[in-house]
Amino acid sequence: MDRRSFLGMAAAARSALAATGDNLPKYRVVTSYKPVPGQGMPGPYRGQVASVMAPRVIEEASEKVDAAVLREAVARGMCALTGDRDPRDSWARFFSATDVVGIKVNASGAPGICSTRELVAEVARNLGAVGVRPENIFCFERFRNQLDTVRYEEVLPKGATVEAAEDDRGRNDRYDPDVFVEVDFFGEDDTRSNMQRVVTRRATKIVNLPNMKDHGASGVTGCLKNIAYGGFSNVARSHSGVKTNTYSFIGTLAAVEPLRSRTVLGIMDGIRGVWHAGPFSLSRKFRFYPKQLLFGTDPVAMDRLLLDIIDGKRKAENAMSVWNRNMANIKPGKGYDDNPNIDRFIREPGHIEFAAHLGLGEYELSRIREQKADV
């Protein structure tokens, strides 16, 4: 394919810069893929989020998930999002028998916190119900060692696969050399982040399955970060010392085609969550159980609600806000893993509003419609 800079993305970045008044890194976005009209982020349900509370979905002590309760929660959430009575009609709005569907799981905190296996199985079951063949369904993530701790292949239909971009850390042959974002953050040697080949060359549609997690650099990790940092190579370079460029990098990556147009549905997994020391959950000290699922096509709106969920939990635990930028609380090192009033980086929860300036969705609560349901 011919390489060309996607000028519309550059214009959007300039608009975001004007809106925020911040000095941004100089991004060069290269892709030959064009937007698919009416498809992708923020999608047909811009500013709308379906929220399902399911108090019986997990038994906290054992962390055993009730698959029947989860199935009902997914059905109600999809119907609340689309307005359909039959969840099969809801799924058929997004997927058909001709699609190849990638399920973007989050395994970065596995096995302590990750996209719940039962939820992945339920998504795959619903895809099959609208005619997507098992061989056209796959889970994907960046790192094989993380996926191996979860073993999603055990809950997928026979013929579906689990794909990792890097069997060994640093492997690059499963990233697309023709689709990348180039930026020099800190004088690093490799200034390119390339999109996964399964996104550019295989998937026609993507379901995004993030967790409800706090994150030491971005503030929270939800729909935007899961699809952006999980869809590209060489992203950890955005952090150095206490400085992180997650503020603008996450949205910039998420807006690159074809990732933007192919990500057609988000289901945020709040069966379990992490309110501090994310994206990992090495112990259960900071794990909590929202028992909640969010559904939408607008990743900004969903992540905006996530901000309040995580910050509300932190407030209840007498921990400092994800918005705290007091340098006295920023202490690189191991203390962060045990103390919710210490940060390693200057957190950037503003990355969600930045993504709104790129046209990825609605940030202001007054423009977000939350459809609530219970199971």
N, C-alpha and C positions, 0 to 999 in steps of 0.2 A: 504494500500500500504506500501511497505517497505521504510523506510527512509534511505537516503544515501546522503552524501555530493557530490555535483556536482563538481567534480575535475577540469573539463575543465574551469568552471567559476573561480575557484581559480587561475588557471594558467593564465587566461586572466587578472585577477586583478593584479597579480605579474608583468605581462607585462606592464600594465598601470602604475604601480608604477615606473618601470624602465624608462618608457618613460617620465614621468612627474617629477621624482626626488622628489616627495612629500612623506611625511610620511602619510600613510593611516590608517584608522581604520582597525581592524582585523575582516573581515567579514567571517561568516560561512553560506554558502548557502546550504539548505537542500531541495531536491526535488527528486522524482523518475521519473519525466517526461523527456523524451528525445527530442532533437530537431527534427523537421519535415524537412527533406531535401528540400531545395528550397522554403520554406514557412516562412513568418514572417519577422522580422526586421534583416537586411536591405532590404530583399526581392528582387524581380526580377528587380527592377528599382533602383538599388543602384547608388547613386550620381546623380539621375535625379529628378527634381522637375518641375511640371507644375504650372504655375502662371497665374491666370485669374484676370484681372482688370474689375470691373463692376460698373462704376460710377453711374448707375441708380438703383442699388440694394437696396438702403435705402435712405429714406428722413430724413435728419439729425435732423431737428427740432422736428418731431414727432416720429422718429425712426421706422417708418413704413417700413416694408420690402416688396419689390415687388417680389412676389413668381414666376412670369413668368420669370423675369430677372434672378432670382436665379436658376431656373430650367435650363435655357440656359447656365449659368455660370458653373454649375456642369457638364452638358453634354460636354461642350468644354474642361473643365479641365480634365475629364476622358479620352477623346479622345486624348488630347495633351500628356497625360502621356503614354498611351499605343500605340498610333499610329493608332488606329482603326477609322473608319469613323462613325460607329454606336455606340453610348454610351452603348447600351445594350450589345454589344460584349465586351466592356471594363469591365463592371461589371461582365460579365460571366467569365472573366479571374480569378476572385477572389472568386466568390460565386456561389453555385449551390443549387438545390432544397433540397439536403440532409443536408445542413448546418443549424446550430443554431447560429445566429449572434447576438453578443452583440455590442451595440453602446455605446462606452465610452464617455459620455458627460462630459463637465466641468461646474459644477454648483456652484463652490466655491465662485464666485463673484456675484451670483444671488441675486436679479433680475437685478442689474445694468449691469453686464457683465456675459454672460454664452453662452454655445452653442446655437445658434439661433434656435428657434423652427421650423421655416420654413426650415432650413437646415436639421434638424433631420427628418422632414416629407419627404423631398426630398430623403434623403438616404434610408429611409424605403420604399418609393415608388419604387426606383430602385432595391432594394433587392427583392421586390415582383415581379418586371418585369422579373427577372431571375429565378423565381420559389420558392423563400424562403417563406414559409407559415407564416402568421402573428403571429401565436402562437410560431414560432421559431425566432421571433425578439424581442429583449428587450433592453431598455436603462438601463445603470447602472452607479452608482456613490456611494460614500461612505455614505453620510449623507442625511437622509430623509428630514430634515427641509429645506435643500437647494433645493432639488428636488421639494418639495411642492410649492415653490414660482414660479416655472416655469411651472409645469403641462404639461409635455411632453405627458402624456397619451391622452391629448385632440387632439394631431396632429398625433398620431400613428394610424395605421389601427386597426380595432376591432380585439381583440385577442392578440395583442402585449402588453407587460407589461413594467413597470418601476420598477427597483429593487434597493433598498438601502441596503448597508451592515449593517448600523447602524440606526435603527429607533430611538434609544436613544444613545447618545454619550457614547462610551466605551463598547457597546455591542459587543461580540466577536463570537457568535455562527454562524455567516455567513461568517467566515473566515476559511480557511482550516488549521487544526492543523498539517498537514503533509507536508506543503510547506511553508517555511519561510526563512527569513534572520535574523541571530542572530548577534548582535554587541552591545558592550557597549560603548556608546559615552561619557557620562558624569557621569557614576555611577548610571544611572537610575534603578529603580526596575524591570521594564519589558524590557528585552533586545531583544525581538523578534518582528518582523513585519511579519504577515501572509498574504498570498495571498487570495483574495476574492474567495469564493466557486463558484460563477457564472463563474469565469474564469477557475477554475480547473475542475469543475464537470458538467458545462452546455454548455458553448460556445464552438463551434468548430472553429469559426472565430470572429475577433473583428475589428470594424471600430473605429478609434481613432479621436475624434473631439475636439481638443484643440482650445482655443482662442489665439489671438495675445495680449499677456499681458506682462508687466514688472512684476517682482517679487522681493520683498525686500530682500529675502535670496538667491535665485538662479540666480538673474539677470534678467532672463526672464522665463516665464512658457509656454512651447510649447508642442510638441508631447511627448518628453521624460518625462517631469514632470507630464503631465496629465495621462499618462498610468502607470507611476511608483508610484507616491504618491497617485494616485486615485485607484490603484489596490491592495494596501496593507494597513494593519492596523498599527497604532502606529508609524506614520512617523514624527509627529511634534516634537518628542524628539530629532531630529537631530539638533535643534537649542537650544542654551543656551547662555544667555547674548548677546554678539555681534558675537559669533562664530556660524557658521553653517557648517554642514557636507554634505550639498547638493552637493558639488563638486564631491564626489565619490558615495554617497548613491543613487542618482537618476539613474545613469547608472547601478549600481549594481542591483537595483531592476528591472529595465526594461529588463535586460538580463536573468532573471530567467525564466526557463520553468515551465509551458507551456505558460506564458504570452508572451514571445518573439516570439514563433512560431505562436501563434494564432492571433497576431496583424498584419493583412495582408495589411491594407490600412489606410493612414492618410489623413484627409481633414482638413486643418487648417482654422478656421473661422476668417477671418479678415473683416467681415462686419462691426463690431465695434471692438475697441481695447482699451487698457488702457496703457498709457505711463508712469505713475507714480502711486505709492500707491497700486499697485497690490499685491495680486491677486483680491482685491476687487475693487468696483467702487461705493462707498457710495454716491458720488455726480458726476455730469458730468464734474467737473473741469478738470480732467485728462483723460477724455474719448476722443477718436478720431475715425475717420472713414476711415480706409484704403480702404474699399470697394474692398477687394482682397481676393481670396481664393487660397490656396496652396494645391497641390495634390501630393502624393508620397507614396512609401513604405519604404523610408529611413528617419527615424526620425531625424538623425543627420544633414543631408543635409537641411531638412526643417527648423530645429531650427537654423542652421547657418544663413540662410537667415532672419529668424525672428530677430536675434541679430542686424542685420544692419537696419531692419525696426524700431525697438524700439529705438536703439541708434540714428538713424537719426532723428526721431521725437523729442527725448530729446534734441539733438543738436539744432534743429530748435526752440525749446522753451527755449533755453539758460539754460538748465539743465545739471547737470554733467552726465558723461558717466556711464553706468552700470559697466564699468571696473574700476571706481574710487575706490581706496582702502585706501585713505587718512583717517587716524583715526580722524582727526579734523572734518570730515564731518559725522561721525558716532555718533548719539545721540539717544539712546533708549528712547522711549516715544512717545507722540502724535504728536510731531513736524513733523515727517515724513509724516503724512497724509495730510499736507498742504504745505510742502516745498520740491520741487524736488531737492534741493541741500543738503538734509539731508537723511541719511540712518539709519536704525535700526540695520542692520547686516553688516558684511563684505560680500558683494555680491560675488557669485561664478558662473559667467557666463561660467567659464572654465569647468563646468560640461558637456557641449556639446562636447568639445574636448576629455574629459576623456571617454565619452561614445564611441567615435570613436575608442579609444585604446582598448575598449572591443569588437570591431568588429561590432558595431551596425550601422555603416554607415560612410559616407565621410564628413570630416570637412573642408578640404582645399577648398577655393573657386575655385581654378584651377581645381579641380576634380569634381565640381558640374556643371551639365548642366541644365540650367533653360529654359524650354520651355514656352514662353509667348503667351498669347491670350487675347483678349478683347471682351467684350459684350456690 
